[in-house]
């Protein structure tokens, strides 16, 4: 049984707001809206660069940061 199940059983509603702070491991704190827009921008940039064959535009550290941001956003959405 996880936290969501316990809250649901006790009729406790947890609302997500755009100004909620989310910790991104190894990077820092972001608001929900800022993190969401950052992940969307980074994914669009990766897609555009891949289609153009610009493999030098994305660094290993940049992709790792993108993955950590994606993971933090996914954890928050659960």
C-alpha positions as CSV (number, residue, x, y, z in Angstrom):
1,X,0.0,0.0,0.0
2,X,1.4,3.4,-1.0
3,X,0.8,6.9,0.2
4,X,-1.8,7.6,-2.5
5,X,-3.9,4.6,-1.5
6,X,-3.8,5.7,2.2
7,X,-4.8,9.2,1.3
8,X,-7.6,8.0,-0.9
9,X,-9.0,5.7,1.8
10,X,-9.1,8.6,4.2
11,X,-10.7,10.9,1.6
12,X,-7.8,13.3,1.7
13,X,-7.3,15.2,-1.5
14,X,-3.9,16.5,-2.5
15,X,-3.9,19.2,-5.1
16,X,-1.0,19.9,-7.4
17,X,-0.3,23.5,-8.0
18,X,2.0,25.2,-10.6
19,X,4.1,26.8,-7.9
20,X,4.9,23.5,-6.1
21,X,8.7,23.1,-5.5
22,X,10.3,19.9,-7.0
23,X,13.8,18.7,-6.1
24,X,15.8,17.6,-9.1
25,X,18.6,15.3,-7.8
26,X,22.0,16.9,-8.3
27,X,20.6,20.0,-10.0
28,X,18.4,22.0,-7.7
29,X,14.8,23.1,-7.0
30,X,12.3,24.0,-9.7
31,X,8.7,25.0,-9.6
32,X,6.4,22.6,-11.4
33,X,5.6,24.9,-14.3
34,X,9.3,25.8,-14.7
35,X,10.4,22.2,-14.7
36,X,7.7,21.1,-17.1
37,X,8.6,23.9,-19.6
38,X,12.3,23.1,-19.2
39,X,11.7,19.4,-20.0
40,X,9.5,20.2,-22.9
41,X,12.1,22.6,-24.3
42,X,15.0,20.2,-23.9
43,X,13.1,17.3,-25.5
44,X,12.2,19.5,-28.5
45,X,15.8,20.6,-28.8
46,X,17.0,17.0,-28.7
47,X,14.5,16.0,-31.4
48,X,15.4,18.9,-33.7
49,X,19.1,18.2,-33.3
50,X,18.7,14.5,-34.0
51,X,16.6,15.1,-37.1
52,X,19.3,17.5,-38.4
53,X,22.2,15.2,-37.4
54,X,23.7,17.8,-35.1
55,X,25.1,15.2,-32.7
56,X,27.6,17.7,-31.2
57,X,24.8,19.9,-29.8
58,X,23.9,17.6,-27.0
59,X,26.5,16.8,-24.3
60,X,26.5,13.7,-22.0
61,X,26.0,16.0,-19.0
62,X,23.1,17.8,-20.7
63,X,21.4,14.5,-21.5
64,X,21.9,13.3,-17.9
65,X,20.4,16.5,-16.6
66,X,17.4,16.0,-18.9
67,X,17.0,12.5,-17.6
68,X,17.1,13.7,-13.9
69,X,14.5,16.4,-14.7
70,X,12.3,13.9,-16.5
71,X,12.5,11.5,-13.6
72,X,11.7,14.2,-11.0
73,X,8.7,15.3,-13.0
74,X,7.5,11.7,-13.4
75,X,7.9,11.1,-9.6
76,X,5.9,14.2,-8.9
77,X,3.1,13.2,-11.3
78,X,2.6,9.8,-9.5
